[in-house]
Amino acid sequence: MGRPPTVPKKKKDGFYIEIRNKGAKTPGTIIIRDTYEAMMQAAKMYEVTKDVVILGEHRGGKRVEDAKKKAAKK
C-alpha cells in the first residue's frame, strides 16, 4: 500500500451541474449531461427542491470558457 494519488481526476466531456440540499454548505452531487439543453432541463427539474450550481462545459478535462469571456479579457 502506497500513498493515495494526489492528482485530481480529469472530468469527462459534457455539461456539468452540481446539486445540493437547500442551505447546505457541503459539496453536492455533480451531474453530467451530454448537451446544453439536457443540462438545463435537469437544472430546472432539480431547482424546485435543491440548490443548483451550473458548472458549465468541460472538454478534454478542462473547463471551456465562452467566447465572450475570452474577448473581454483581451
PDB file of N, CA, C and O in Angstrom, chain B, residues numbered from 101:
ATOM      1  N   MET B 101       0.841  -1.190   0.000  1.00  0.00           N
ATOM      2  CA  MET B 101       0.000   0.000   0.000  1.00  0.00           C
ATOM      3  C   MET B 101       0.883   1.249   0.000  1.00  0.00           C
ATOM      4  O   MET B 101       1.737   1.428   0.868  1.00  0.00           O
ATOM      5  N   GLY B 102       0.659   2.084  -0.970  1.00  0.00           N
ATOM      6  CA  GLY B 102       1.371   3.342  -1.021  1.00  0.00           C
ATOM      7  C   GLY B 102       0.449   4.488  -0.653  1.00  0.00           C
ATOM      8  O   GLY B 102      -0.660   4.296  -0.153  1.00  0.00           O
ATOM      9  N   ARG B 103       0.936   5.660  -0.913  1.00  0.00           N
ATOM     10  CA  ARG B 103       0.094   6.828  -0.666  1.00  0.00           C
ATOM     11  C   ARG B 103      -1.018   6.881  -1.708  1.00  0.00           C
ATOM     12  O   ARG B 103      -0.843   6.388  -2.822  1.00  0.00           O
ATOM     13  N   PRO B 104      -2.148   7.468  -1.363  1.00  0.00           N
ATOM     14  CA  PRO B 104      -3.195   7.627  -2.373  1.00  0.00           C
ATOM     15  C   PRO B 104      -2.782   8.683  -3.398  1.00  0.00           C
ATOM     16  O   PRO B 104      -1.978   9.562  -3.088  1.00  0.00           O
ATOM     17  N   PRO B 105      -3.315   8.606  -4.596  1.00  0.00           N
ATOM     18  CA  PRO B 105      -2.937   9.597  -5.615  1.00  0.00           C
ATOM     19  C   PRO B 105      -3.391  10.995  -5.207  1.00  0.00           C
ATOM     20  O   PRO B 105      -4.460  11.169  -4.623  1.00  0.00           O
ATOM     21  N   THR B 106      -2.565  11.983  -5.523  1.00  0.00           N
ATOM     22  CA  THR B 106      -2.893  13.364  -5.154  1.00  0.00           C
ATOM     23  C   THR B 106      -3.358  14.181  -6.352  1.00  0.00           C
ATOM     24  O   THR B 106      -3.794  15.322  -6.197  1.00  0.00           O
ATOM     25  N   VAL B 107      -3.269  13.612  -7.524  1.00  0.00           N
ATOM     26  CA  VAL B 107      -3.688  14.322  -8.729  1.00  0.00           C
ATOM     27  C   VAL B 107      -5.207  14.233  -8.839  1.00  0.00           C
ATOM     28  O   VAL B 107      -5.755  13.134  -8.757  1.00  0.00           O
ATOM     29  N   PRO B 108      -5.904  15.355  -9.023  1.00  0.00           N
ATOM     30  CA  PRO B 108      -7.364  15.284  -9.150  1.00  0.00           C
ATOM     31  C   PRO B 108      -7.777  14.547 -10.416  1.00  0.00           C
ATOM     32  O   PRO B 108      -7.054  14.564 -11.412  1.00  0.00           O
ATOM     33  N   LYS B 109      -8.937  13.901 -10.381  1.00  0.00           N
ATOM     34  CA  LYS B 109      -9.425  13.170 -11.541  1.00  0.00           C
ATOM     35  C   LYS B 109      -9.813  14.142 -12.645  1.00  0.00           C
ATOM     36  O   LYS B 109     -10.308  15.236 -12.376  1.00  0.00           O
ATOM     37  N   LYS B 110      -9.582  13.731 -13.899  1.00  0.00           N
ATOM     38  CA  LYS B 110      -9.970  14.560 -15.036  1.00  0.00           C
ATOM     39  C   LYS B 110     -11.460  14.393 -15.276  1.00  0.00           C
ATOM     40  O   LYS B 110     -12.013  13.305 -15.110  1.00  0.00           O
ATOM     41  N   LYS B 111     -12.097  15.476 -15.667  1.00  0.00           N
ATOM     42  CA  LYS B 111     -13.532  15.421 -15.929  1.00  0.00           C
ATOM     43  C   LYS B 111     -13.797  14.939 -17.342  1.00  0.00           C
ATOM     44  O   LYS B 111     -13.036  15.228 -18.265  1.00  0.00           O
ATOM     45  N   LYS B 112     -14.887  14.200 -17.502  1.00  0.00           N
ATOM     46  CA  LYS B 112     -15.300  13.727 -18.813  1.00  0.00           C
ATOM     47  C   LYS B 112     -15.883  14.879 -19.614  1.00  0.00           C
ATOM     48  O   LYS B 112     -16.240  15.913 -19.051  1.00  0.00           O
ATOM     49  N   ASP B 113     -15.979  14.703 -20.924  1.00  0.00           N
ATOM     50  CA  ASP B 113     -16.569  15.720 -21.781  1.00  0.00           C
ATOM     51  C   ASP B 113     -18.066  15.795 -21.527  1.00  0.00           C
ATOM     52  O   ASP B 113     -18.739  14.768 -21.440  1.00  0.00           O
ATOM     53  N   GLY B 114     -18.584  17.012 -21.406  1.00  0.00           N
ATOM     54  CA  GLY B 114     -20.013  17.189 -21.201  1.00  0.00           C
ATOM     55  C   GLY B 114     -20.308  18.457 -20.426  1.00  0.00           C
ATOM     56  O   GLY B 114     -19.418  19.268 -20.168  1.00  0.00           O
ATOM     57  N   PHE B 115     -21.554  18.613 -20.063  1.00  0.00           N
ATOM     58  CA  PHE B 115     -22.031  19.775 -19.324  1.00  0.00           C
ATOM     59  C   PHE B 115     -22.317  19.355 -17.889  1.00  0.00           C
ATOM     60  O   PHE B 115     -22.975  18.341 -17.652  1.00  0.00           O
ATOM     61  N   TYR B 116     -21.822  20.136 -16.931  1.00  0.00           N
ATOM     62  CA  TYR B 116     -21.871  19.769 -15.530  1.00  0.00           C
ATOM     63  C   TYR B 116     -22.772  20.700 -14.729  1.00  0.00           C
ATOM     64  O   TYR B 116     -22.771  21.914 -14.933  1.00  0.00           O
ATOM     65  N   ILE B 117     -23.552  20.103 -13.801  1.00  0.00           N
ATOM     66  CA  ILE B 117     -24.264  20.875 -12.797  1.00  0.00           C
ATOM     67  C   ILE B 117     -24.011  20.213 -11.445  1.00  0.00           C
ATOM     68  O   ILE B 117     -23.776  19.007 -11.366  1.00  0.00           O
ATOM     69  N   GLU B 118     -24.062  21.008 -10.397  1.00  0.00           N
ATOM     70  CA  GLU B 118     -23.915  20.487  -9.044  1.00  0.00           C
ATOM     71  C   GLU B 118     -25.222  20.748  -8.311  1.00  0.00           C
ATOM     72  O   GLU B 118     -25.738  21.865  -8.334  1.00  0.00           O
ATOM     73  N   ILE B 119     -25.759  19.716  -7.659  1.00  0.00           N
ATOM     74  CA  ILE B 119     -26.974  19.889  -6.873  1.00  0.00           C
ATOM     75  C   ILE B 119     -26.680  19.546  -5.427  1.00  0.00           C
ATOM     76  O   ILE B 119     -25.907  18.631  -5.139  1.00  0.00           O
ATOM     77  N   ARG B 120     -27.303  20.288  -4.514  1.00  0.00           N
ATOM     78  CA  ARG B 120     -27.179  20.010  -3.087  1.00  0.00           C
ATOM     79  C   ARG B 120     -28.444  20.470  -2.385  1.00  0.00           C
ATOM     80  O   ARG B 120     -29.237  21.228  -2.944  1.00  0.00           O
ATOM     81  N   ASN B 121     -28.623  20.010  -1.171  1.00  0.00           N
ATOM     82  CA  ASN B 121     -29.800  20.392  -0.409  1.00  0.00           C
ATOM     83  C   ASN B 121     -29.782  21.897  -0.156  1.00  0.00           C
ATOM     84  O   ASN B 121     -28.716  22.499  -0.027  1.00  0.00           O
ATOM     85  N   LYS B 122     -30.955  22.493  -0.086  1.00  0.00           N
ATOM     86  CA  LYS B 122     -31.045  23.938   0.131  1.00  0.00           C
ATOM     87  C   LYS B 122     -30.427  24.297   1.472  1.00  0.00           C
ATOM     88  O   LYS B 122     -30.727  23.677   2.493  1.00  0.00           O
ATOM     89  N   GLY B 123     -29.568  25.298   1.459  1.00  0.00           N
ATOM     90  CA  GLY B 123     -28.913  25.762   2.673  1.00  0.00           C
ATOM     91  C   GLY B 123     -27.689  24.965   3.082  1.00  0.00           C
ATOM     92  O   GLY B 123     -27.038  25.321   4.064  1.00  0.00           O
ATOM     93  N   ALA B 124     -27.352  23.909   2.375  1.00  0.00           N
ATOM     94  CA  ALA B 124     -26.198  23.086   2.733  1.00  0.00           C
ATOM     95  C   ALA B 124     -24.904  23.778   2.313  1.00  0.00           C
ATOM     96  O   ALA B 124     -24.848  24.453   1.285  1.00  0.00           O
ATOM     97  N   LYS B 125     -23.873  23.599   3.122  1.00  0.00           N
ATOM     98  CA  LYS B 125     -22.572  24.184   2.808  1.00  0.00           C
ATOM     99  C   LYS B 125     -21.600  23.142   2.248  1.00  0.00           C
ATOM    100  O   LYS B 125     -20.553  23.491   1.704  1.00  0.00           O
ATOM    101  N   THR B 126     -21.953  21.878   2.385  1.00  0.00           N
ATOM    102  CA  THR B 126     -21.086  20.817   1.895  1.00  0.00           C
ATOM    103  C   THR B 126     -21.223  20.685   0.378  1.00  0.00           C
ATOM    104  O   THR B 126     -22.256  21.049  -0.183  1.00  0.00           O
ATOM    105  N   PRO B 127     -20.197  20.171  -0.283  1.00  0.00           N
ATOM    106  CA  PRO B 127     -20.302  19.972  -1.734  1.00  0.00           C
ATOM    107  C   PRO B 127     -21.428  19.010  -2.066  1.00  0.00           C
ATOM    108  O   PRO B 127     -21.717  18.078  -1.315  1.00  0.00           O
ATOM    109  N   GLY B 128     -22.048  19.254  -3.191  1.00  0.00           N
ATOM    110  CA  GLY B 128     -23.187  18.430  -3.589  1.00  0.00           C
ATOM    111  C   GLY B 128     -22.796  17.347  -4.568  1.00  0.00           C
ATOM    112  O   GLY B 128     -21.624  17.001  -4.715  1.00  0.00           O
ATOM    113  N   THR B 129     -23.806  16.823  -5.231  1.00  0.00           N
ATOM    114  CA  THR B 129     -23.627  15.787  -6.233  1.00  0.00           C
ATOM    115  C   THR B 129     -23.460  16.424  -7.598  1.00  0.00           C
ATOM    116  O   THR B 129     -24.218  17.325  -7.956  1.00  0.00           O
ATOM    117  N   ILE B 130     -22.487  15.974  -8.359  1.00  0.00           N
ATOM    118  CA  ILE B 130     -22.244  16.524  -9.692  1.00  0.00           C
ATOM    119  C   ILE B 130     -22.918  15.621 -10.714  1.00  0.00           C
ATOM    120  O   ILE B 130     -22.759  14.400 -10.691  1.00  0.00           O
ATOM    121  N   ILE B 131     -23.673  16.247 -11.612  1.00  0.00           N
ATOM    122  CA  ILE B 131     -24.394  15.525 -12.652  1.00  0.00           C
ATOM    123  C   ILE B 131     -23.848  15.960 -14.007  1.00  0.00           C
ATOM    124  O   ILE B 131     -23.638  17.150 -14.242  1.00  0.00           O
ATOM    125  N   ILE B 132     -23.620  14.994 -14.899  1.00  0.00           N
ATOM    126  CA  ILE B 132     -23.093  15.262 -16.237  1.00  0.00           C
ATOM    127  C   ILE B 132     -24.194  15.026 -17.255  1.00  0.00           C
ATOM    128  O   ILE B 132     -24.928  14.041 -17.171  1.00  0.00           O
ATOM    129  N   ARG B 133     -24.308  15.929 -18.213  1.00  0.00           N
ATOM    130  CA  ARG B 133     -25.236  15.764 -19.333  1.00  0.00           C
ATOM    131  C   ARG B 133     -24.462  15.986 -20.627  1.00  0.00           C
ATOM    132  O   ARG B 133     -23.469  16.714 -20.649  1.00  0.00           O
ATOM    133  N   ASP B 134     -24.925  15.350 -21.709  1.00  0.00           N
ATOM    134  CA  ASP B 134     -24.232  15.434 -22.990  1.00  0.00           C
ATOM    135  C   ASP B 134     -24.467  16.753 -23.720  1.00  0.00           C
ATOM    136  O   ASP B 134     -23.571  17.249 -24.403  1.00  0.00           O
ATOM    137  N   THR B 135     -25.655  17.320 -23.584  1.00  0.00           N
ATOM    138  CA  THR B 135     -25.983  18.541 -24.317  1.00  0.00           C
ATOM    139  C   THR B 135     -26.377  19.642 -23.355  1.00  0.00           C
ATOM    140  O   THR B 135     -26.740  19.395 -22.205  1.00  0.00           O
ATOM    141  N   TYR B 136     -26.295  20.869 -23.859  1.00  0.00           N
ATOM    142  CA  TYR B 136     -26.679  22.039 -23.070  1.00  0.00           C
ATOM    143  C   TYR B 136     -28.162  21.971 -22.698  1.00  0.00           C
ATOM    144  O   TYR B 136     -28.540  22.277 -21.567  1.00  0.00           O
ATOM    145  N   GLU B 137     -28.997  21.570 -23.658  1.00  0.00           N
ATOM    146  CA  GLU B 137     -30.433  21.505 -23.418  1.00  0.00           C
ATOM    147  C   GLU B 137     -30.759  20.486 -22.323  1.00  0.00           C
ATOM    148  O   GLU B 137     -31.604  20.745 -21.467  1.00  0.00           O
ATOM    149  N   ALA B 138     -30.093  19.335 -22.348  1.00  0.00           N
ATOM    150  CA  ALA B 138     -30.314  18.309 -21.329  1.00  0.00           C
ATOM    151  C   ALA B 138     -29.864  18.808 -19.960  1.00  0.00           C
ATOM    152  O   ALA B 138     -30.505  18.512 -18.952  1.00  0.00           O
ATOM    153  N   MET B 139     -28.758  19.567 -19.914  1.00  0.00           N
ATOM    154  CA  MET B 139     -28.281  20.120 -18.655  1.00  0.00           C
ATOM    155  C   MET B 139     -29.285  21.112 -18.089  1.00  0.00           C
ATOM    156  O   MET B 139     -29.572  21.090 -16.892  1.00  0.00           O
ATOM    157  N   MET B 140     -29.824  21.986 -18.943  1.00  0.00           N
ATOM    158  CA  MET B 140     -30.786  22.985 -18.486  1.00  0.00           C
ATOM    159  C   MET B 140     -32.085  22.322 -18.035  1.00  0.00           C
ATOM    160  O   MET B 140     -32.715  22.785 -17.084  1.00  0.00           O
ATOM    161  N   GLN B 141     -32.488  21.256 -18.696  1.00  0.00           N
ATOM    162  CA  GLN B 141     -33.695  20.537 -18.300  1.00  0.00           C
ATOM    163  C   GLN B 141     -33.506  19.913 -16.916  1.00  0.00           C
ATOM    164  O   GLN B 141     -34.408  19.973 -16.081  1.00  0.00           O
ATOM    165  N   ALA B 142     -32.337  19.312 -16.671  1.00  0.00           N
ATOM    166  CA  ALA B 142     -32.054  18.715 -15.367  1.00  0.00           C
ATOM    167  C   ALA B 142     -31.990  19.797 -14.288  1.00  0.00           C
ATOM    168  O   ALA B 142     -32.481  19.594 -13.178  1.00  0.00           O
ATOM    169  N   ALA B 143     -31.391  20.940 -14.608  1.00  0.00           N
ATOM    170  CA  ALA B 143     -31.298  22.030 -13.639  1.00  0.00           C
ATOM    171  C   ALA B 143     -32.692  22.527 -13.266  1.00  0.00           C
ATOM    172  O   ALA B 143     -32.969  22.787 -12.095  1.00  0.00           O
ATOM    173  N   LYS B 144     -33.559  22.656 -14.255  1.00  0.00           N
ATOM    174  CA  LYS B 144     -34.921  23.122 -13.997  1.00  0.00           C
ATOM    175  C   LYS B 144     -35.689  22.113 -13.145  1.00  0.00           C
ATOM    176  O   LYS B 144     -36.478  22.501 -12.284  1.00  0.00           O
ATOM    177  N   MET B 145     -35.460  20.824 -13.381  1.00  0.00           N
ATOM    178  CA  MET B 145     -36.140  19.783 -12.626  1.00  0.00           C
ATOM    179  C   MET B 145     -35.720  19.805 -11.151  1.00  0.00           C
ATOM    180  O   MET B 145     -36.562  19.646 -10.267  1.00  0.00           O
ATOM    181  N   TYR B 146     -34.421  20.003 -10.882  1.00  0.00           N
ATOM    182  CA  TYR B 146     -33.912  19.946  -9.520  1.00  0.00           C
ATOM    183  C   TYR B 146     -34.081  21.250  -8.754  1.00  0.00           C
ATOM    184  O   TYR B 146     -34.051  21.225  -7.524  1.00  0.00           O
ATOM    185  N   GLU B 147     -34.256  22.381  -9.417  1.00  0.00           N
ATOM    186  CA  GLU B 147     -34.264  23.662  -8.725  1.00  0.00           C
ATOM    187  C   GLU B 147     -35.470  23.831  -7.797  1.00  0.00           C
ATOM    188  O   GLU B 147     -35.474  24.734  -6.960  1.00  0.00           O
ATOM    189  N   VAL B 148     -36.483  22.990  -7.928  1.00  0.00           N
ATOM    190  CA  VAL B 148     -37.652  23.070  -7.061  1.00  0.00           C
ATOM    191  C   VAL B 148     -37.286  22.701  -5.621  1.00  0.00           C
ATOM    192  O   VAL B 148     -37.730  23.358  -4.679  1.00  0.00           O
ATOM    193  N   THR B 149     -36.482  21.654  -5.453  1.00  0.00           N
ATOM    194  CA  THR B 149     -36.168  21.162  -4.111  1.00  0.00           C
ATOM    195  C   THR B 149     -34.701  21.300  -3.721  1.00  0.00           C
ATOM    196  O   THR B 149     -34.363  21.107  -2.553  1.00  0.00           O
ATOM    197  N   LYS B 150     -33.826  21.624  -4.657  1.00  0.00           N
ATOM    198  CA  LYS B 150     -32.385  21.657  -4.380  1.00  0.00           C
ATOM    199  C   LYS B 150     -31.783  22.993  -4.812  1.00  0.00           C
ATOM    200  O   LYS B 150     -32.389  23.738  -5.581  1.00  0.00           O
ATOM    201  N   ASP B 151     -30.587  23.286  -4.308  1.00  0.00           N
ATOM    202  CA  ASP B 151     -29.777  24.380  -4.832  1.00  0.00           C
ATOM    203  C   ASP B 151     -29.009  23.842  -6.022  1.00  0.00           C
ATOM    204  O   ASP B 151     -28.383  22.786  -5.929  1.00  0.00           O
ATOM    205  N   VAL B 152     -29.047  24.552  -7.140  1.00  0.00           N
ATOM    206  CA  VAL B 152     -28.402  24.103  -8.366  1.00  0.00           C
ATOM    207  C   VAL B 152     -27.302  25.091  -8.738  1.00  0.00           C
ATOM    208  O   VAL B 152     -27.539  26.297  -8.801  1.00  0.00           O
ATOM    209  N   VAL B 153     -26.099  24.574  -8.984  1.00  0.00           N
ATOM    210  CA  VAL B 153     -24.974  25.383  -9.446  1.00  0.00           C
ATOM    211  C   VAL B 153     -24.564  24.851 -10.805  1.00  0.00           C
ATOM    212  O   VAL B 153     -24.217  23.677 -10.938  1.00  0.00           O
ATOM    213  N   ILE B 154     -24.602  25.714 -11.821  1.00  0.00           N
ATOM    214  CA  ILE B 154     -24.202  25.295 -13.167  1.00  0.00           C
ATOM    215  C   ILE B 154     -22.695  25.486 -13.291  1.00  0.00           C
ATOM    216  O   ILE B 154     -22.190  26.604 -13.189  1.00  0.00           O
ATOM    217  N   LEU B 155     -21.989  24.394 -13.510  1.00  0.00           N
ATOM    218  CA  LEU B 155     -20.529  24.427 -13.606  1.00  0.00           C
ATOM    219  C   LEU B 155     -20.040  24.656 -15.033  1.00  0.00           C
ATOM    220  O   LEU B 155     -18.889  25.043 -15.232  1.00  0.00           O
ATOM    221  N   GLY B 156     -20.891  24.423 -16.023  1.00  0.00           N
ATOM    222  CA  GLY B 156     -20.541  24.699 -17.408  1.00  0.00           C
ATOM    223  C   GLY B 156     -20.024  23.492 -18.155  1.00  0.00           C
ATOM    224  O   GLY B 156     -20.138  22.354 -17.700  1.00  0.00           O
ATOM    225  N   GLU B 157     -19.447  23.770 -19.326  1.00  0.00           N
ATOM    226  CA  GLU B 157     -18.976  22.710 -20.211  1.00  0.00           C
ATOM    227  C   GLU B 157     -17.513  22.393 -19.936  1.00  0.00           C
ATOM    228  O   GLU B 157     -16.700  23.287 -19.698  1.00  0.00           O
ATOM    229  N   HIS B 158     -17.194  21.103 -19.975  1.00  0.00           N
ATOM    230  CA  HIS B 158     -15.820  20.640 -19.833  1.00  0.00           C
ATOM    231  C   HIS B 158     -15.470  19.785 -21.047  1.00  0.00           C
ATOM    232  O   HIS B 158     -16.246  18.924 -21.462  1.00  0.00           O
ATOM    233  N   ARG B 159     -14.293  20.036 -21.606  1.00  0.00           N
ATOM    234  CA  ARG B 159     -13.814  19.269 -22.741  1.00  0.00           C
ATOM    235  C   ARG B 159     -12.332  19.003 -22.543  1.00  0.00           C
ATOM    236  O   ARG B 159     -11.566  19.925 -22.259  1.00  0.00           O
ATOM    237  N   GLY B 160     -11.926  17.761 -22.690  1.00  0.00           N
ATOM    238  CA  GLY B 160     -10.516  17.411 -22.534  1.00  0.00           C
ATOM    239  C   GLY B 160     -10.035  17.561 -21.100  1.00  0.00           C
ATOM    240  O   GLY B 160      -8.846  17.782 -20.869  1.00  0.00           O
ATOM    241  N   GLY B 161     -10.941  17.442 -20.132  1.00  0.00           N
ATOM    242  CA  GLY B 161     -10.555  17.552 -18.725  1.00  0.00           C
ATOM    243  C   GLY B 161     -10.486  18.963 -18.201  1.00  0.00           C
ATOM    244  O   GLY B 161     -10.167  19.163 -17.029  1.00  0.00           O
ATOM    245  N   LYS B 162     -10.779  19.966 -19.040  1.00  0.00           N
ATOM    246  CA  LYS B 162     -10.710  21.368 -18.622  1.00  0.00           C
ATOM    247  C   LYS B 162     -12.006  22.083 -18.950  1.00  0.00           C
ATOM    248  O   LYS B 162     -12.749  21.671 -19.841  1.00  0.00           O
ATOM    249  N   ARG B 163     -12.268  23.154 -18.223  1.00  0.00           N
ATOM    250  CA  ARG B 163     -13.477  23.941 -18.442  1.00  0.00           C
ATOM    251  C   ARG B 163     -13.345  24.749 -19.730  1.00  0.00           C
ATOM    252  O   ARG B 163     -12.291  25.316 -20.014  1.00  0.00           O
ATOM    253  N   VAL B 164     -14.426  24.793 -20.500  1.00  0.00           N
ATOM    254  CA  VAL B 164     -14.468  25.553 -21.737  1.00  0.00           C
ATOM    255  C   VAL B 164     -15.069  26.915 -21.419  1.00  0.00           C
ATOM    256  O   VAL B 164     -16.180  27.001 -20.895  1.00  0.00           O
ATOM    257  N   GLU B 165     -14.335  27.981 -21.734  1.00  0.00           N
ATOM    258  CA  GLU B 165     -14.830  29.326 -21.468  1.00  0.00           C
ATOM    259  C   GLU B 165     -15.601  29.836 -22.673  1.00  0.00           C
ATOM    260  O   GLU B 165     -15.326  29.454 -23.810  1.00  0.00           O
ATOM    261  N   ASP B 166     -16.558  30.694 -22.414  1.00  0.00           N
ATOM    262  CA  ASP B 166     -17.330  31.291 -23.509  1.00  0.00           C
ATOM    263  C   ASP B 166     -16.455  32.230 -24.324  1.00  0.00           C
ATOM    264  O   ASP B 166     -15.472  32.771 -23.818  1.00  0.00           O
ATOM    265  N   ALA B 167     -16.812  32.417 -25.568  1.00  0.00           N
ATOM    266  CA  ALA B 167     -16.073  33.336 -26.448  1.00  0.00           C
ATOM    267  C   ALA B 167     -16.175  34.760 -25.925  1.00  0.00           C
ATOM    268  O   ALA B 167     -15.244  35.548 -26.091  1.00  0.00           O
ATOM    269  N   LYS B 168     -17.291  35.099 -25.297  1.00  0.00           N
ATOM    270  CA  LYS B 168     -17.475  36.458 -24.770  1.00  0.00           C
ATOM    271  C   LYS B 168     -16.485  36.742 -23.649  1.00  0.00           C
ATOM    272  O   LYS B 168     -15.926  37.836 -23.578  1.00  0.00           O
ATOM    273  N   LYS B 169     -16.264  35.766 -22.773  1.00  0.00           N
ATOM    274  CA  LYS B 169     -15.340  35.959 -21.685  1.00  0.00           C
ATOM    275  C   LYS B 169     -13.908  36.128 -22.197  1.00  0.00           C
ATOM    276  O   LYS B 169     -13.142  36.939 -21.676  1.00  0.00           O
ATOM    277  N   LYS B 170     -13.555  35.342 -23.236  1.00  0.00           N
ATOM    278  CA  LYS B 170     -12.217  35.445 -23.806  1.00  0.00           C
ATOM    279  C   LYS B 170     -12.006  36.807 -24.456  1.00  0.00           C
ATOM    280  O   LYS B 170     -10.938  37.403 -24.325  1.00  0.00           O
ATOM    281  N   ALA B 171     -13.028  37.300 -25.160  1.00  0.00           N
ATOM    282  CA  ALA B 171     -12.922  38.596 -25.832  1.00  0.00           C
ATOM    283  C   ALA B 171     -12.828  39.721 -24.802  1.00  0.00           C
ATOM    284  O   ALA B 171     -12.127  40.706 -25.031  1.00  0.00           O
ATOM    285  N   ALA B 172     -13.508  39.590 -23.699  1.00  0.00           N
ATOM    286  CA  ALA B 172     -13.483  40.635 -22.668  1.00  0.00           C
ATOM    287  C   ALA B 172     -12.128  40.719 -21.987  1.00  0.00           C
ATOM    288  O   ALA B 172     -11.721  41.794 -21.546  1.00  0.00           O
ATOM    289  N   LYS B 173     -11.430  39.603 -21.898  1.00  0.00           N
ATOM    290  CA  LYS B 173     -10.114  39.591 -21.244  1.00  0.00           C
ATOM    291  C   LYS B 173      -9.042  40.272 -22.093  1.00  0.00           C
ATOM    292  O   LYS B 173      -8.062  40.789 -21.557  1.00  0.00           O
ATOM    293  N   LYS B 174      -9.226  40.274 -23.423  1.00  0.00           N
ATOM    294  CA  LYS B 174      -8.194  40.834 -24.319  1.00  0.00           C
ATOM    295  C   LYS B 174      -8.231  42.316 -24.384  1.00  0.00           C
ATOM    296  O   LYS B 174      -7.428  42.923 -25.093  1.00  0.00           O
TER     297      LYS B 174
END
